[in-house]
Every structure is written in structure tokens, then in C-alpha cells.
Amino acid sequence: MAAMIRGLEGVGEELVRLWRAGADRFPAHTSGSTGTPKDVLLPRRDVTASARATNERFGITSQSLLVSPLSADYIAGKMMIVRALLADCDLVMELPSNQPLHDIYGEIQLLPIVPSQAQHFIDHPEKLSRVRNVIIGGSAIPTDMEREISDWSTDVYATYGMTETCSHVALRRIGEEIYEAMPGITFSTDHEGRLTIHAPAYSFGTLTTNDVVELVSPTSFRYLGRADNVINSGGVKIHPEQLERILSESISETFYLTSEPHPLWGEALVLVVERGRGIFTTDALQAICEELLPPKLRPKRVVIEDRLPRTSSGKIIRRR
């Protein structure tokens, strides 16, 4: 039985046409979260390997129902279409919004969302009663949001991957720290601790990322942060993403940690906060840092800006 895909339009329709015509490559574009957004062509071999791994991991068969509230303009939406095509199962492509599951469906085997959509299910957890698995990607999940998500009865996972790997190569169960490899994927690290992905079924075979991790086993790791975000302050290597997770428990505004040159320490840690509806002052923010962080990991300066720069997909652009 051929897959029935509802809600297709534009890019999604073109993807299905190319797929059924036997195309060897499929257009996509990166988000620009770690550099300039760029157009890429994804080999059919890689797209197939990724979709099959997800179908295997979540038990997606011809009897499954998938729902995607994500646009086919991005890799997450594209891959939901390919998963349905390979499994010959039904897929509903919803109009993307921050209120997913517009309609009442049967049992949903897999629902991909981004953090902004997760808030809707925190407010309306009953809507997940017929969803077996949820994957959350696109950007980091705030600590307070993850704490609320961990109470859901549905299986929920954070994803690790990139456009070049055709979506996720690892999953982390919400509430836990360790990412586990997808079927057919193994990991190692280079001399700088950067994650290397080994994927024999993919055309690239091996791919070294710019993410620093703590390798737990050949199929699992703990994420530390981006290599180009590491700050060396007085000989202490600081991974700002780790500190941001700690500070997010008390700082409700959007923020990030960066550095500036310092004559004594080489680099000095700086906290940059977007001015919001809160009443945070630089002194109040410094006090939070002093309470939550050890002395060597505290920002030397706090900056409040009216608005932080973002990519077209809404991710914060860190300034160095």
C-alpha cells in the first residue's frame, strides 16, 4: 500500500515528485546556526540511510501514522516525508504553528517538534495521549522547559544532528544527559575532543564535527559545546553552553555567554542578556552568577542589549 501523505504543498510536493522519479540528490539548506546558511544537495543514499534508521528506531511500519507540524523547507520536515515514503505509511503535514496537532488523529507513532512548539503541549498535555514518540530539535531546549517535558508520559527525545547528516544521528531521552547513536552509527573523538561520526551506510562515511563531547562509549556521548565557543580564560577552558544550562534556571530572559580580550587572562567571560519584560539589572545578573557558578567560571562583565541578533530560523547568533 502506497503512503498517503496529506497536507503536501510546494517544497514537499516537489520532494515527493523527485523521490518517485528516482532522483539521486535532493536540495536542502542549512540553518546558518554555526555559519552562513548555504544550499546543499543531499545524496539519495544518505537520505535513505537516515530515514531507515529512524524507522527502525521507532518501529515505523506501513501501519504507522506520522504527523509533522514542521515545514518541508527544512530538513526535519523533509525527512518525515522520506520516512513515510520508505515505510509506505500515512503522514499528515500540518501547517507549521506553535499549536501543533490541529486535528484529532489516531495513534501517532512519531511527532517531531521544535522547542517553541513544546510549550503548547506543556499547556495541553492531554493532546499527547495518543502520541507514542516525540523528538525535539532545531535548537537547545531551555532547562526549565526540559524539566516540565520530563513529566510527560510520552517518550520524548532531544535530537543531535545536522542537515549534512540528513537529520539526527543520536537521541537523548529528555531528563537524561547521554546521547545514544542511531542504528548503524558509531562515534569517536579527535585530539581536541571533537565528535567524529562514523556512518558506513552514508556517502560521507566519516564526518568530524565542531562539537566537543565526552565520549561515554562508541555509541554514546555527553555533549559539552561547540569547539568554536570554547573560552580559554587564564588557562581554564570554559564551555559556555554548560554554564548557560545552569544559569537558565534563574535567568528567564534570552541570553548567552561569550568572551572579550583581557590583558591578564587572555579571554574574559561575558554574559550578554536580551532586554525583556523582566526587571533584571547588571547587578542582579552578577548576583545570580555569583550564587550559581564557582569563582573561575563567573562572567567578568554583564551586557544587556535591546535585541540579540538571530538567524532566519530564529537561533541566536553569538558574537565574539
N, C-alpha and C positions, 0 to 999 in steps of 0.2 A: 504494500500500500504506500503510495507516494505521500510525502509530508504535505500537510495542509498548513500553509502559512498565511495568517490573517494580518491585515494592517500594513502590508508592504507598500512602500511608495518610494519614488526617487532612487536614492543610492541602494536601498535594499532590493528593489526590483532589478536594478542593473546587476547587482551581485548574483542574484538567482539566475539571471539570463546568462551571465558569463560562466557560472558554475555548470549549468546544464549544457552549455556549448562546449565544455571541455577546456576552458581557458587554463593556461599554465601559470598565470600570475594575476594577482588581484590588487587594485590600488587601495592604499590607505595612507594616513598621515599621522605623524607623531604629535603628541600633545604640546611639546615645547616646554615641559616642566623642567628639563635639565639642559636646555639649549634652544636654538631656533627651531620652530616647527618645520618639518620637512615632509615631502611626499615620498612614499616608498612603495615598492611593488613586492607583495608577499607571494612566495612560491606556493603553488598548489600543494606541493609535498609538505610544506611546513604547516599550512592552514589545516590540512587533513590530519597530520600527526597531533596537533594541538586539540582539535575537536574530538578526535577519537579518545585521547587521554581523558578529557573532561567527561565524555560519555561513559567511559569505563569507570572513572572515579565515582560518579554519582548514579550509576546504574540506569542511564538513559537508554531506553529501547523504543521500538516502534509503538509501544503502548503509552509512552510518556507524553505529558503536556508540559511545554515550556512557555514562560511568559517573560517578555523583555520590555521594560519601560525605558530602555536606552536607545539612543539614536544609532542607526546603521552608518552614520557618518564616522563613527569611532569604532575602534577595534572590538570593544566589548559587545556592541550591538551586532557587528558583522559576524562575530564568532557564534553568537546564538543562532543565527540563520544557518551557518555551516553545520553546527551540531544537529539541528533539526533535519537538514538535508541528508546527512550521513546516517542518522538513526531512523529516517523515514517517520518522524513523529510530528505531532502538531505543535505549532508555535503561534503565539499571539504577540505581535509587535505593537505595543501600546504607544500612544503619543507621549513622548517624554514629558514628565512633570514631577513636581515634588509631592504628588498624591498618587502613587502607583496603585495598581490593581483597581482600575476604574470600574470593572465589571465583576460579576460573580462567576468563577470558573470551577472546574472540577479540581482534583488533587494535582497540584503543581510540583513537578519533580525538581525544577531549578528556576530560581528567580535572581537575576543579577541586579544590583542597585549600587548607587554611589552614596557617600555619607549624608548628603543633603536630603536624599530620599528616605534614609533610615529613620529620620526624625518622625516621619509620618507614621511609621509602624511602632515607634515608641509611644506615640499618642494614641494609636489604634492597634494594639497588639492582637486583637481578635481577627484582624484581616489576614494574619499569618496562620490561622488554624488549619488551612488546607495546603500549606506550603511546606514541603519536606526539607529543602535546602536553599539557603540564601548565600550568595557570595557578594562581598562588598569590595569595590576597587575604585580606582580613579584618583584618590588622594588619601592622605592619612586620616584615620578615624580618631577624633578627639577622645581623650581619656575618659571624660565624664560620659560621653555617648557610648563608648565601649562598655563601660560599667553597666549601663542600662540595657544594652543589647544582650549582654551575657545572661540576662534573666529570661530571655525568650525561650520557649520550649522547642522552637525550630532549630535545626542545625545551621549555624551561621559561621562563615569563614571570611577572613581577610585574604586578599589575593596578593601575590607577588609576581610581577611580570612586566612586559613592555610590548609595544607594538611590534618590535623586531622579532619577538618570540611568539607572536600571534596569541596574545593574552597570557594567562598565568602559567607559570612553571612550578609554583609552590603555593600551598594554602596554609593558613594559620587559623586554628579554631579560636573564635572570639573568647577572650578571657585567659588565653594562654600566650606564651611568648615564642614558641618554636614553630617555624615554618617547615612543613613536610613536602617533599618533592611529589610532583605528579607522576603517574606511571611512565616509565621509560626515561626519567630524568635523574641525573646524579650531580653532585656538587663537589668542588674543591675550592681552595683559595690560593692567591698568589702571595708573593713575599710581602705585599703591603696589606694583606688581609682582604683583598677584594674578591668578591664571589665570582667563580667561574662555573658556567652552566655547561654540562656535558649532555648532549641530546643527539644520540646516534640516528634517530629517525628524521631529524631535521637537516636541511641543506647546509646550515652553518656548522653543524657538528659540535663545535666548542665555541663558547662566547664568554669573554671576560667582561664583567660589568664594572661600573664605577661605584658599586655599593660595598661598604665594609661590613663584614659579618663575623660572627663567632661560629665556626663550623662545629656542629654537635656530632654529626655522622655524615657519611657520604650522601645521605638523603634528607638531611635536616640541618637547619641553621637558625641562629638568633640574629636578627637584623640590628645593626648598630647605627648606620647612617651613610650618607653619601661621602665618598672619598674627597670630593672637592669642597665639602663643607667642613672637613676636619680642621680644627683650630689648634695651633701649637702656641700655647701661652706659657712662657717660662719653662719650656721643656715638657709641659703636660699636654698630652693630646686629648682634646675635648671633642666629643661627638655631640653637636648641638641638638640633634633630634632626640637623644636620650634625655637631655635636660628639659627639653620642651615638653616631653610627656609628663615629667614631674610637675613643672610649673603650670601646665594646663589644668591641674586640679584646683588651682586658686585664681588663675587669670582667665577671666571669661572673654576678654577681647581677643581679636586676632593678633598674633604676634609671631616673631621668630627670633632666633639668636644668630648673630654674625660676629665679625671682628673688625678691628681697625688697628693700624700700625701703632706700636708702642715702643719707646726708646729703651725701656728696661726689659720687658717680657717678649718683645718681638711682635706678638699679637695680643690684643686685649679684647676680652669678650664684651659684646654689646647686645643689650636687649632692645629690640625695635617693636613697638606696640602701635596698633592702629587705633586711633581715637574712636571710641564707640559711645554707647549710651551710659556706660559706667562712669564712675567718679574717680577712676584711678589717677593718681599723680605720680610723678617720678619717685618721690619719697615713699609712697605707698608700695610701688612696684619693687623698689630696692628692699623694702622691709620683707616682702614676700620671698624674694630671692635669699635673703639672709636667714629666713626661717626654714626654707626647704632645701637649700643647697649648701654643701661644705664650702669653706672659705676659698679654696683654689678654683672652684667651679662657679663662682658668683660673677655676674656681669660687673664690669668696672664702670659702665655708663648705661643709662636708660634713655631712649629716644622715643617720643610719642609723635606719630605722623598722622595727618588727617586721613590719608588713604594709602594703603600699601599697593604696589604695582602687582598686577596679575596677568597670567597668560589668557589666551582666548577661551580656555576651558575652565578658568576660574582659579587656577593654582597660583599661590603666592610666588613671586619672583624674588629670590633672596639677593640682596645687594652685598657685595664685599668691598 
